């Protein structure tokens, strides 16, 4: 039976970044696009693993914090598998997510690939109500409880087209609309998960020098919530050093910078400034990513037999 849980102002101020999107807004897709779509699994590298930590609105008590671990690799010539673990906390909300990814890469022509991806997910959302302020403490849903917890099973799919340095992808990370038992309104579910979808495009201009220029465009939509749009530009040198800037809808600006060691060990940092203020103070968002990517084996040119050589 559906019960109503009354609005707690502090919770929704500190959690708006997380729950307006239903999934945490991370910037690690700029170097690890598999975090956006399972279609990328096994496509970028034979094996790669990434660890991301994000702290939003630094300095504000109860501000969102996210930990994200992902790994993927190829299986055979045309398949990729992977998975991810995510833990995030914002105020009295806490979320745990486990994702398993599978991708099939269909080669259409030389350098043209169409990839299909699916993912299965388990989410557990919880609300610590021991410090919450509610208008009806006698509500039977809350009586005698310190925590509300719900677990959901969800799934998603995506499709990706790639050609050389061009990628275009659309997908549904959450295709099911999980409804919570605890709701404020018919469309605002405290612990539920709404349907999500993404559109992503990336293109890298390769110059006749060690320099490259990479552009990314990302649209994220969530049922019953505002949509977001990201645009970024990044300069890369020898695929070993990069520096970029990005803009997100609602006047959020940021920078990204990183480097790789022998093109395997990857270290990246993102900073966002949103202009958000509380009591005259503004808070930035910091995101750190550490990764390892197994280099793609270089194809050796076939040896040509010299028939003029005398034996």
RATAPE-V57613 format. One record per pair of residues at least 12 apart in sequence whose C-alpha atoms are under 6 Angstrom apart, sorted by the first residue. I is the first residue (numbers start at 1). J is the second residue. D is the distance in whole Angstrom. If there is no record, write none. Layout:
# RATAPE-V57613
I,J,D + I,J,D
This chain:
# RATAPE-V57613
2,181,5 + 3,182,5 + 4,182,5 + 4,183,5 + 4,184,6 + 5,182,6 + 5,183,6 + 5,184,6 + 11,91,6 + 14,63,6 + 15,90,5 + 20,225,6 + 38,101,5 + 38,117,5 + 39,103,5 + 39,115,6 + 39,116,5 + 39,117,4 + 41,72,6 + 41,80,5 + 41,81,6 + 41,103,6 + 42,72,6 + 42,73,4 + 42,74,4 + 42,80,4 + 45,296,6 + 46,73,5 + 46,74,5 + 47,72,6 + 47,73,4 + 47,294,5 + 48,71,6 + 48,72,6 + 48,292,6 + 48,293,4 + 49,70,6 + 49,71,4 + 49,291,6 + 49,292,5 + 50,69,6 + 50,70,5 + 50,290,6 + 50,291,4 + 51,68,6 + 51,69,5 + 51,289,6 + 51,290,5 + 52,67,6 + 52,68,5 + 52,288,6 + 52,289,4 + 53,66,6 + 53,67,5 + 53,287,6 + 53,288,5 + 54,66,5 + 54,286,6 + 54,287,4 + 55,285,6 + 55,286,5 + 56,285,4 + 57,283,4 + 57,284,5 + 57,285,5 + 58,283,6 + 58,284,6 + 62,90,6 + 62,91,4 + 63,90,5 + 64,89,6 + 64,90,4 + 65,88,6 + 65,89,5 + 66,87,6 + 66,88,4 + 67,86,6 + 67,87,5 + 68,85,6 + 68,86,4 + 69,84,5 + 69,85,5 + 70,83,6 + 70,84,4 + 71,83,6 + 78,104,6 + 78,105,5 + 79,103,6 + 79,104,5 + 79,105,6 + 80,102,6 + 80,103,5 + 81,101,6 + 81,102,5 + 82,101,5 + 83,99,5 + 83,100,4 + 83,101,5 + 84,98,6 + 84,99,5 + 85,97,6 + 85,98,5 + 92,127,6 + 92,128,5 + 93,126,6 + 93,127,5 + 94,125,6 + 94,126,5 + 95,124,6 + 95,125,5 + 96,123,6 + 96,124,5 + 97,122,6 + 97,123,4 + 98,121,6 + 98,122,5 + 99,120,6 + 99,121,4 + 100,119,5 + 100,120,5 + 101,118,6 + 101,119,4 + 102,117,6 + 102,118,5 + 103,116,5 + 103,117,4 + 104,116,5 + 111,163,5 + 111,164,6 + 112,162,6 + 112,163,5 + 113,161,6 + 113,162,5 + 114,160,6 + 114,161,5 + 115,159,6 + 115,160,5 + 116,158,6 + 116,159,5 + 117,157,5 + 117,158,5 + 118,156,6 + 118,157,4 + 119,155,6 + 119,156,5 + 120,155,5 + 121,153,6 + 121,154,5 + 121,155,6 + 122,152,6 + 122,153,5 + 123,151,6 + 123,152,5 + 124,150,6 + 124,151,4 + 125,149,6 + 125,150,5 + 125,191,6 + 126,148,5 + 126,149,4 + 127,147,6 + 127,148,5 + 128,147,4 + 129,146,5 + 129,147,5 + 130,146,5 + 154,176,6 + 155,174,6 + 155,175,6 + 156,172,5 + 156,173,5 + 156,174,5 + 156,175,5 + 157,171,6 + 157,172,6 + 158,170,6 + 158,171,4 + 165,203,6 + 165,204,5 + 166,202,6 + 166,203,5 + 167,201,6 + 167,202,5 + 168,200,6 + 168,201,4 + 169,199,6 + 169,200,5 + 170,198,6 + 170,199,4 + 171,197,6 + 171,198,5 + 172,196,6 + 172,197,4 + 173,196,6 + 174,195,5 + 174,196,5 + 175,195,5 + 176,195,6 + 177,194,5 + 177,195,5 + 178,192,5 + 178,193,5 + 179,192,5 + 180,192,4 + 194,223,6 + 195,222,6 + 195,223,6 + 196,221,6 + 196,222,5 + 197,220,6 + 197,221,5 + 198,219,6 + 198,220,5 + 199,218,6 + 199,219,5 + 200,217,6 + 200,218,5 + 201,216,6 + 201,217,5 + 202,215,6 + 202,216,4 + 203,215,5 + 210,237,6 + 210,238,5 + 211,236,6 + 211,237,5 + 212,235,6 + 212,236,5 + 213,234,6 + 213,235,5 + 214,233,6 + 214,234,5 + 215,232,6 + 215,233,5 + 216,231,6 + 216,232,5 + 217,230,6 + 217,231,5 + 218,230,5 + 228,249,6 + 229,248,6 + 229,249,5 + 230,247,6 + 230,248,4 + 231,246,5 + 231,247,5 + 232,245,6 + 232,246,4 + 233,245,6 + 240,259,5 + 240,260,5 + 241,258,6 + 241,259,4 + 242,257,6 + 242,258,6 + 243,256,6 + 243,257,4 + 244,256,5 + 252,273,6 + 252,274,4 + 253,272,6 + 253,273,6 + 254,271,5 + 254,272,4 + 255,270,6 + 255,271,5 + 256,269,6 + 256,270,4 + 257,269,5 + 264,292,5 + 264,293,5 + 264,294,6 + 265,291,6 + 265,292,5 + 266,290,6 + 266,291,5 + 266,292,6 + 267,289,6 + 267,290,5 + 268,288,6 + 268,289,5 + 269,287,6 + 269,288,5 + 270,286,6 + 270,287,5 + 271,285,6 + 271,286,5 + 272,284,6 + 272,285,5
